[in-house]
Amino acid sequence: MRYLTIALVVHLFSQFAFGQQVNYENPKTYEIGPISINGADNFDHQAIKLIAGLRQGEEIVIPGDDISKAIRNLWEEKLFSDVQIKLDKAVGDIAYLSINLKPRPKLSRFKFVGAKKKDADNIREEINLFSGKNITENLIFNTRAKVVGYYREKGFYNVDVNIQRVNDSLMNNSEIFIINIDRGEPVRIAEINFYGVESVKEGKLRRKMKDTKQKAFWRFFKRSKFTESAYARDKNLLLQEFKKIGLRDAKIVHDTVYALDEKNLIIDITIDEGEKYYFGNITWVGNSKYTSGYLDTVLGLSYGDLYNKELLDTRLHQSMDGRDITSLYMDKGHLFFQVFAVETNVEDHHIDYEIRMTEGKEARIKDIIIKGNYKTNDYVIRREIRTKPGDLFNRNDIIRTQRELAQLGYFDEQAFEINPLPNPADGTVDIEYVVTEKSSDQIELSGGYGAGTIIGTLGLTFNNFSIQNTFNKEAWAPLPTGDGQTLSLRGQTNGPYYQSYNFSFTEPWLGGKKPNALTTWVNHQTYSSYLDEDDDLYNKVSISGAGIGLQRRKKIPDDYFSAYYELSYSYYDITNYSSFAFDDGFSNDIAFKYVLARNSIDAPIYPKSGSRISFTAKTTLPYSRFDGISDYSSLSEQEKYKYAEYYKMKLTGEWYLPLTADKKLILSPKVGFGFLGGFSSEKGLTPFERFYLGGNGLTGVNQLDGRELISLRGYESEALSSETGDPLIARYSLELRYPISLNPSATFFVLAFAEAGNTYTGFDTFNPFNVKRSFGGGVRIYLPMFGLLGFDYGWGIDPFDPHSNGYAGGNDLIRRSGKPVGTFQFIIGKNLGDL
């Protein structure tokens, strides 16, 4: 330190020049006379004197510390590359000084050479260069370091950056930076090697490193680039795996990153696992509502369990399954509850804890505040809110409320804000719900090809309609909205050959007090030839229907269950149409349907958790039991099916399982079974309501007899079923989904699928393992105006059964030779088919 001080003093005095003889052994006191400034024409001279601290008329000792301090003050401004203070002359006791300065050059502009435009734009935001900035060695060093750091974060570890300084002839004392960049080849991690590891598999450790991955042929979404910041984070994540199994002293004793060649790195990590630790005695302090024994049960940790601090914190504060001490208390009104785990003793590798808690008073809900809804009426939101004024605060009710609001489809589920606002003075809490509305109305305007002709479709769905404001002119903006009702209109036609019209209306809270949803619908469709009605070849099918349904939420076994009851009527009028069950005549289909469902999915468009399971039963009256007819063989087909007679059952289930901590990568298995039966073996199976499998499951002109078109991607439409449909079906599906964007204005995700299914002519041929398999991938995009759309490409790999439409076709011959057949399909809606 002493030598550093001497060097600084020598340096400062070296900047002081003397115009006359000065006696260093006998410093003399002078009065400062006029001070001249040289070399700083573009600076305020008076400001320079003030910065230096030298004023005319003040006393100064020469030589002395005042001169050194003045030089140091000017240097610290970083405006000059050279600073000198000179004693020009001394007249008596008056010292005439001059300050000689050399200003630093300024940056006039800069440009990149060798960088892509996108990279250059990103770098500009980081380096903070602008015209007029003083050029220092530190500025050059920092600029280069930031450019190098940018490319290294992108995996270009061998990047070379050279900053060339060129005098600007248009501006005095200014320079141009030419930043030359050679990013080189990207460097990947060839291997990650672990040493000293015995308790954890190396593959698990590599998976734990979130952003530091070694090369693998199957890795598409996360490249094996190396960045120092990510590597530092991943080393901490790495050690968590050891701490989960009691190795809390585990540490990285040595790690190195070195080049295998110009394109590959090797990472070697040596770990000292240390000794295993276990939980010791756990005692509770401050609990009065629950006994220590009950809290031990909820905590689920016992003496001798492997030590895992992360698990302890999770069980105390925020477990994903709600099994934690904080949830236990907060679900019972203890909003002000606090809990801390304090380590009290370590003996024989057993760690004792004292868990200290402050239960606080029970808080009751005072006010419910709703913000952000400019279109949806308050009461529509309030009726879905499970936190009511006067109730005890319950965190689980808040979570359920968020789910119920998301299920409405009117709000952006990614932007919900729920803010408890405690009032400690009176022991109450206000709860503020902040929603962000999104467009939920949909329009379908499309053209498609089916049944050998082009079909136009126009559909309008208003998902937040208000029928009571229909005649209120002021409410039309552009439509009356806000009451949560659904109005749907849809029409399809290709002219006189095919026409279809559908209308439906749903009131989700019939009466306004209970969530009983009433739905009514009517439809009409005709399918006819282009010929005149008096032509012998003229044919026509006309189907008209209406129905009413009531859905009720249930509380038992839990309130995720709902029951749906529907009464429907369809009238079939057939004229000279040979593809139907009979050529001429009519049929009546009066049916009752019951659906018991449990739906716990967390979001309607991109579910991340939960399940949807349903059982559906549909039946007509058993006319054959009381029509007095014992022999149906003498009746015509039209007389036999004058009244459609059948019963139908379906069981379906789908689950959404998050595979990553951020709940973005989702695995979704689905399964479905269906059976169509009759009440009389003599009368036979009805031709209505049968199952057709294959294709994308889109309904259209072929849905004339109540048939269900179920998708199986990778096969042609209806190719797996009999020409007249089948009474039994089994279908299995497995999808892997990943979102590209969850923006409510354009939700976009990709998926890969594997599925299998088949239809069967009867129980004698039913085999749930005799299925036709396919695999493929696709994309989905949700646009609020148009709903969920997508494209799938699938490969079917199994040959058809003899009863199938596609049996012995060209594609089936290819499958029989072992070659899969691919099909490209357009998708509308979130569910493929109904099963």
Secondary structure, DSSP 8 states (H G I E B T S, - for coil): -HHHHHHHHHHHHHTEEESS---SSS-EEEEEEEEEEES-TTS-HHHHHHHHT--TT-EEEESSHHHHHHHHHHHHTT-EEEEEEEEEEEETTEEEEEEEEEE--EEEEEEEES--HHHHHHHHHHH---TT-B--HHHHHHHHHHHHHHHHHTT-TT-EEEEEEEE-TTSTTEEEEEEEEE--S--EEEEEEEES--SS-HHHHHHH-SS-----TT--SS--B--HHHHHHHHHHHHHHHHTTT-TT-EEEEEEEEEEETTEEEEEEEEE-----EEEEEEEES--SS-HHHHHHHHT--TTSB--HHHHHHHHT--TTS-SHHHHHHTTT-TT-EEEEEEEEEETTEEEEEEEEE-----EEEEEEEES-SSS-HHHHHTT----TTSB--HHHHHHHHHHHHHHSSB-TTS-EEEEEEETTTTEEEEEEE--B----EEEEEEEEETTEEEEEEEEEEEEE-GGGTT-GGG-SSS-B-S-EEEEEEEEESSSSEEEEEEEEEESSTTTTS-EEEEEEEEEEEEE-SS-TTSTT--EEEEEEEEEEEEEE--SS-TTEEEEEEEEEEEEEEES-TTSSSSSEEEEEEEEEEEEEEE--S-SSS--SEEEEEEEEEEE--GGGTS--S--TTS-HHHHTSB---EEEEEEEEEEEE-STTS-SEEEEEEEEEEEE-S-TTT---SSS-EEE-BT----TT--SS-EEE-BTTS-TTTTS-TT-BSEEEEEEEEEEEEEE--TTSEEEEEEEEEEEEEESSTTT--TT--EEEEEEEEEEEETTTEEEEEEEEEE-S---TTSTTTTSHHHHHHHTT--EEEEEEEESSSSS--
